[in-house]
């Protein structure tokens, strides 16, 4: 698989566009033309005088539309969301600086912090029973997913422990029972502005969600593990719900390698996007869901990547079948998978056949993500 730094080089090595093409820039892969400059002037403009060029340039819009750069109109929405978030973050920093530093909890701020901490504590479940999970899902040579489940429970228990301990200590500090340490003060400030405390993130999985969305996402992840423990291994895995996704993927490869006596070092994943919402269980490999597309959408009828719909920034990806197999030279082209929406990459993506490959001007850059930010 090529490194992710290779993908941004694709536009630089593309076809050279001549001057007449600039007047109506159209790609075969795009269903609508992208005009690099307004189509008001005739082609004879290129043979005009210097003044005609200057007058024409003065008539161009001050703010360039996204299609000038080969991007979708939704880019404007993404830019405005980024600027709004930046503005709100700056306002919150100003509010925190002007809020005083007594930290006594005798005002409305202290009471609100205590209420938020109590509400989160009431929602948090008890620690997961790792010992019982080891008995029900013992370590087996032919089933690596048992080990994945137990390790995931241990990781989430550590996160639950730090969240529970800091919130309990914070409530005591607000009431004056214990000393307000710098870590507890940082937790109190984050709770007041709806931000995930940094002391939690040191023990947490990567996340860009605000405090409310983070807690709901954490509860959903723990519920997935509890359902797995009380029933059995799920038919479709919520890949976004794992703490350490690499261990889950390695476990799937280990099951295949041990079943067919193949060295795991030569194995990789092929991918097939399923047409059914609830496909039948597969004999080899795993079915996953929970991925999102940014910069494109998945056309379920044509089974290809397509342009985004207007005002739809994130599109859910259907169930994907990860099929283990030996890595070969003509392995399918892969799209870099991002845990967060901070990094993007120019890419082409396909299902399992190069005949289905799709690369559109309007979907660049394409990013496959574990979760949607701002939710």
C-alpha positions as CSV (number, residue, x, y, z in Angstrom):
1,X,0.0,0.0,0.0
2,X,1.5,3.4,-0.9
3,X,2.0,5.9,1.8
4,X,-0.6,8.6,2.4
5,X,1.9,11.2,1.2
6,X,1.5,9.8,-2.3
7,X,-2.1,10.7,-2.8
8,X,-1.8,14.5,-2.8
9,X,0.7,14.1,-5.7
10,X,-2.1,12.9,-8.0
11,X,-3.4,16.3,-9.0
12,X,0.2,17.5,-9.8
13,X,0.7,14.6,-12.2
14,X,-2.7,15.0,-14.0
15,X,-3.3,16.2,-17.6
16,X,-2.3,19.7,-18.6
17,X,-5.3,22.1,-19.2
18,X,-5.0,24.4,-22.1
19,X,-6.4,27.9,-22.2
20,X,-9.7,27.2,-24.1
21,X,-10.4,24.4,-21.6
22,X,-10.4,26.9,-18.7
23,X,-13.5,28.5,-20.1
24,X,-15.5,25.2,-19.6
25,X,-13.6,22.8,-17.4
26,X,-15.5,19.5,-17.6
27,X,-14.4,16.1,-16.3
28,X,-15.8,12.9,-17.7
29,X,-16.2,11.5,-14.2
30,X,-18.3,14.5,-13.1
31,X,-22.0,14.7,-14.1
32,X,-21.9,18.5,-14.3
33,X,-19.4,21.0,-15.7
34,X,-17.1,23.0,-13.5
35,X,-16.4,26.5,-15.0
36,X,-13.1,27.8,-14.0
37,X,-14.1,31.3,-15.1
38,X,-17.6,32.7,-16.0
39,X,-18.8,31.8,-19.4
40,X,-19.9,35.3,-20.3
41,X,-16.9,36.1,-22.6
42,X,-16.4,34.6,-26.0
43,X,-13.5,32.4,-27.0
44,X,-12.2,35.3,-29.1
45,X,-11.2,37.0,-25.8
46,X,-7.9,35.2,-26.0
47,X,-7.0,37.2,-29.0
48,X,-8.2,40.5,-27.6
49,X,-6.3,43.5,-26.4
50,X,-4.7,44.2,-23.0
51,X,-7.6,46.4,-22.0
52,X,-10.1,43.7,-22.8
53,X,-8.3,41.3,-20.5
54,X,-8.1,43.9,-17.7
55,X,-11.8,44.8,-18.0
56,X,-12.8,41.1,-18.0
57,X,-10.7,40.4,-14.9
58,X,-12.3,43.3,-13.1
59,X,-15.8,41.8,-13.7
60,X,-14.8,38.5,-12.0
61,X,-16.3,37.9,-8.5
62,X,-14.2,39.0,-5.5
63,X,-14.8,35.7,-3.7
64,X,-14.0,32.7,-5.8
65,X,-16.5,29.9,-5.7
66,X,-15.2,26.4,-4.7
67,X,-15.5,25.1,-8.2
68,X,-12.6,27.3,-9.2
69,X,-10.4,24.8,-7.3
70,X,-12.3,21.7,-8.4
71,X,-14.2,21.4,-5.1
72,X,-17.9,20.9,-4.2
73,X,-20.1,23.7,-3.0
74,X,-20.2,22.0,0.4
75,X,-16.7,23.3,0.9
76,X,-18.2,26.7,1.8
77,X,-20.2,25.1,4.6
78,X,-17.1,23.3,6.0
79,X,-15.2,26.5,5.9
80,X,-17.9,28.4,7.8
81,X,-18.2,25.6,10.3
82,X,-14.5,25.8,10.9
83,X,-14.6,29.6,11.3
84,X,-17.6,29.4,13.7
85,X,-15.8,26.8,15.8
86,X,-12.7,28.9,15.9
87,X,-14.8,31.9,17.0
88,X,-16.6,30.0,19.8
89,X,-13.3,28.6,21.0
90,X,-11.9,32.1,21.3
91,X,-15.0,33.3,23.1
92,X,-14.7,30.4,25.6
93,X,-11.1,31.2,26.3
94,X,-12.0,34.9,26.9
95,X,-14.9,33.8,29.2
96,X,-12.6,31.5,31.1
97,X,-10.0,34.2,31.6
98,X,-12.6,36.7,32.8
99,X,-14.4,34.2,35.1
100,X,-12.2,34.7,38.2
101,X,-10.0,32.1,39.8
102,X,-11.4,31.6,43.3
103,X,-12.7,28.1,42.4
104,X,-14.7,28.0,45.6
105,X,-17.9,26.8,44.2
106,X,-20.0,29.2,46.1
107,X,-21.5,30.8,43.0
108,X,-23.7,29.6,40.2
109,X,-20.7,28.3,38.3
110,X,-19.7,25.9,41.1
111,X,-23.3,24.6,41.5
112,X,-23.5,24.0,37.8
113,X,-20.2,22.1,37.7
114,X,-21.4,19.9,40.6
115,X,-24.7,19.2,38.8
116,X,-22.9,18.3,35.6
117,X,-20.5,16.0,37.4
118,X,-23.4,14.3,39.3
119,X,-25.3,13.9,36.0
120,X,-22.3,12.2,34.3
121,X,-21.7,9.9,37.3
122,X,-25.4,8.8,37.3
123,X,-25.0,7.7,33.6
124,X,-21.7,5.9,33.9
125,X,-22.0,2.1,34.3
126,X,-20.0,0.1,36.7
127,X,-16.7,-1.4,35.6
128,X,-16.9,-4.3,33.2
129,X,-16.3,-7.7,34.7
130,X,-13.1,-8.9,33.1
131,X,-12.8,-12.0,35.2
132,X,-16.2,-13.2,34.2
133,X,-15.4,-12.4,30.5
134,X,-12.3,-14.5,30.7
135,X,-14.3,-17.5,31.9
136,X,-17.0,-17.1,29.3
137,X,-14.6,-16.2,26.5
138,X,-11.4,-17.9,27.3
139,X,-8.2,-17.6,25.2
140,X,-8.5,-19.9,22.2
141,X,-6.1,-20.6,19.4
142,X,-8.9,-20.6,16.8
143,X,-10.8,-17.5,18.1
144,X,-8.7,-14.4,18.6
145,X,-11.8,-12.2,19.1
146,X,-12.1,-13.6,22.6
147,X,-8.8,-11.9,23.5
148,X,-9.9,-8.7,21.7
149,X,-13.1,-8.5,23.8
150,X,-11.2,-9.0,27.1
151,X,-8.5,-6.4,26.2
152,X,-11.2,-3.9,25.1
153,X,-12.9,-4.3,28.4
154,X,-9.7,-3.6,30.3
155,X,-9.0,-0.5,28.3
156,X,-12.5,0.9,28.9
157,X,-12.3,0.0,32.6
158,X,-9.2,2.2,32.9
159,X,-11.0,5.1,31.2
160,X,-14.1,4.6,33.4
161,X,-11.8,4.6,36.4
162,X,-10.2,8.0,35.7
163,X,-13.5,9.6,34.8
164,X,-15.2,8.4,37.9
165,X,-12.3,9.3,40.3
166,X,-11.9,12.8,38.9
167,X,-15.6,13.6,39.0
168,X,-16.0,12.3,42.6
169,X,-12.9,14.3,43.7
170,X,-14.3,17.4,41.9
171,X,-17.6,17.2,43.7
172,X,-15.7,17.0,47.0
173,X,-13.5,19.9,46.0
174,X,-16.5,22.1,45.1
175,X,-17.9,21.4,48.5
176,X,-14.6,22.3,50.2
177,X,-13.9,18.8,51.4
178,X,-10.6,18.3,49.5
179,X,-8.1,20.6,48.0
180,X,-8.8,21.8,44.4
181,X,-5.8,20.6,42.5
182,X,-4.7,21.9,39.1
183,X,-6.1,18.8,37.4
184,X,-9.5,19.1,39.1
185,X,-9.6,22.8,38.2
186,X,-9.0,21.9,34.6
187,X,-11.8,19.4,34.8
188,X,-14.2,21.9,36.3
189,X,-13.4,24.5,33.6
190,X,-13.9,21.9,30.8
191,X,-17.3,20.8,32.3
192,X,-18.4,24.4,32.4
193,X,-17.8,24.9,28.7
194,X,-18.8,21.5,27.5
195,X,-15.3,20.3,26.6
196,X,-13.7,16.9,27.3
197,X,-11.0,17.3,30.0
198,X,-7.4,16.7,29.0
199,X,-6.8,14.3,31.9
200,X,-9.5,12.1,30.4
201,X,-8.2,12.2,26.9
202,X,-4.8,11.0,28.1
203,X,-6.5,7.6,28.9
204,X,-9.1,7.8,26.1
205,X,-9.6,6.8,22.5
206,X,-9.2,9.7,20.0
207,X,-12.3,11.9,19.8
208,X,-13.2,15.4,18.6
209,X,-16.7,15.3,20.1
210,X,-17.8,17.9,22.7
211,X,-18.5,16.7,26.2
212,X,-22.2,15.6,25.7
213,X,-21.4,13.7,22.5
214,X,-18.4,12.2,24.0
215,X,-20.3,10.8,27.0
216,X,-23.1,9.4,24.8
217,X,-20.5,7.8,22.5
218,X,-18.7,6.3,25.5
219,X,-21.9,4.8,26.7
220,X,-22.7,3.3,23.3
221,X,-19.2,1.7,23.1
222,X,-19.6,0.1,26.5
223,X,-23.1,-1.1,25.6
224,X,-21.6,-2.8,22.5
225,X,-19.1,-4.7,24.7
226,X,-21.8,-5.6,27.2
227,X,-24.1,-6.9,24.5
228,X,-21.1,-8.9,23.1
229,X,-20.5,-10.4,26.6
230,X,-24.1,-11.2,27.4
231,X,-24.9,-12.7,23.9
232,X,-22.2,-13.7,21.5
233,X,-19.8,-12.3,18.9
234,X,-21.8,-9.9,16.7
235,X,-22.5,-10.6,13.1
236,X,-21.6,-7.0,12.1
237,X,-18.9,-5.2,14.1
238,X,-19.2,-1.5,14.9
239,X,-15.6,-0.7,14.0
240,X,-15.9,2.8,15.3
241,X,-16.7,1.5,18.8
242,X,-13.4,-0.2,19.5
243,X,-10.8,1.5,21.7
244,X,-7.9,0.0,19.8
245,X,-9.1,-0.8,16.3
246,X,-5.7,-2.2,15.2
247,X,-6.0,-5.1,17.6
248,X,-9.5,-6.0,16.3
249,X,-8.2,-6.0,12.7
250,X,-5.2,-8.1,13.7
251,X,-7.5,-10.6,15.4
252,X,-9.5,-11.0,12.2
253,X,-6.2,-11.7,10.3
254,X,-5.1,-14.2,13.0
255,X,-8.3,-16.2,12.7
256,X,-7.8,-16.5,9.0
257,X,-4.1,-17.3,9.2
258,X,-4.6,-20.0,11.9
259,X,-7.5,-21.6,10.0
260,X,-5.7,-22.0,6.7
261,X,-2.1,-22.3,8.1
262,X,-0.9,-19.1,6.4
263,X,1.7,-16.8,7.8
264,X,0.0,-13.6,9.0
265,X,2.8,-11.5,7.6
266,X,1.7,-12.1,4.0
267,X,-2.0,-11.4,4.6
268,X,-4.0,-8.3,3.9
269,X,-7.6,-7.2,3.5
270,X,-9.7,-7.0,0.4
271,X,-12.9,-5.0,0.6
272,X,-16.4,-5.4,-0.7
273,X,-19.1,-2.8,0.1
274,X,-22.3,-4.8,0.6
275,X,-25.6,-3.9,-1.0
276,X,-27.7,-5.3,1.8
277,X,-28.3,-3.4,5.0
278,X,-28.2,-6.7,6.9
279,X,-26.1,-9.1,4.9
280,X,-25.8,-12.8,5.7
281,X,-22.9,-13.9,8.0
282,X,-19.7,-14.6,6.1
283,X,-17.5,-17.7,6.5
284,X,-14.1,-15.8,6.3
285,X,-13.4,-12.3,7.3
286,X,-15.6,-9.8,9.1
287,X,-18.5,-7.4,8.4
288,X,-18.1,-3.9,9.7
289,X,-20.2,-0.7,9.8
290,X,-19.8,2.7,11.4
291,X,-17.7,4.5,8.9
292,X,-18.4,7.9,7.3
293,X,-17.3,9.6,4.1
294,X,-16.3,13.2,4.0
295,X,-15.9,14.7,0.5
296,X,-18.0,12.1,-1.3
297,X,-20.9,9.7,-0.9
298,X,-21.5,6.1,-1.7
299,X,-23.9,5.5,-4.6
300,X,-25.7,2.3,-3.5
301,X,-27.2,1.7,-6.9
302,X,-24.1,2.0,-8.9
303,X,-21.7,0.7,-6.1
304,X,-19.3,3.6,-6.8
305,X,-18.2,6.8,-5.2
306,X,-20.2,9.8,-6.2
307,X,-20.5,13.5,-5.5
308,X,-21.8,14.8,-2.2
309,X,-25.4,15.8,-2.1
310,X,-25.9,19.5,-1.4
311,X,-25.7,20.5,2.3
312,X,-24.8,16.9,3.3
313,X,-21.2,16.9,4.6
314,X,-20.9,13.4,6.0
315,X,-22.3,10.3,4.4
316,X,-22.6,6.9,6.2
317,X,-20.8,4.0,4.5
318,X,-22.8,0.8,4.0
319,X,-21.7,-2.5,5.6
320,X,-18.2,-3.5,4.4
321,X,-16.9,-7.0,4.1
322,X,-13.2,-7.2,5.1
323,X,-11.9,-10.3,3.3
324,X,-8.5,-11.6,4.4
325,X,-6.2,-12.9,1.7
326,X,-2.6,-13.0,0.5
327,X,-1.3,-9.6,-0.5
328,X,-0.6,-9.6,-4.3
329,X,0.7,-7.0,-6.6
330,X,-2.7,-6.1,-8.1
331,X,-4.4,-5.8,-4.7
332,X,-7.2,-3.2,-4.8
333,X,-6.5,0.5,-4.5
334,X,-7.0,1.5,-0.9
335,X,-8.4,4.7,0.6
336,X,-6.6,6.0,3.7
337,X,-8.8,5.6,6.8
338,X,-8.8,8.5,9.3
339,X,-9.7,8.2,12.9
340,X,-10.4,11.9,13.0
341,X,-11.5,14.5,10.6
342,X,-8.4,16.6,10.9
343,X,-6.4,15.0,8.1
344,X,-7.6,14.5,4.5
345,X,-6.2,12.7,1.5
346,X,-6.7,12.7,-2.2
347,X,-7.7,9.2,-3.1
348,X,-9.5,6.8,-5.4
349,X,-11.6,4.1,-3.9
350,X,-13.2,1.0,-5.3
351,X,-15.2,-2.0,-4.0
352,X,-13.3,-5.2,-5.0
353,X,-12.8,-4.8,-8.7
354,X,-10.8,-2.2,-10.5
355,X,-13.6,-2.0,-13.1
356,X,-15.6,-0.3,-10.4
357,X,-13.0,2.3,-9.6
358,X,-14.2,5.9,-9.4
359,X,-12.4,9.1,-9.0
360,X,-14.4,12.3,-9.3
361,X,-13.2,15.9,-9.5
362,X,-15.8,17.0,-7.0
363,X,-15.1,14.5,-4.3
364,X,-11.4,15.5,-3.8
365,X,-10.2,15.3,-1.1
366,X,-11.9,12.1,0.1
367,X,-11.7,11.1,3.7
368,X,-13.1,7.9,5.3
369,X,-13.6,8.5,9.1
370,X,-14.5,6.5,12.2
371,X,-16.9,9.2,13.4
372,X,-18.5,12.5,12.6
373,X,-17.1,15.6,14.5
374,X,-19.3,18.2,16.1
375,X,-21.9,15.5,17.1
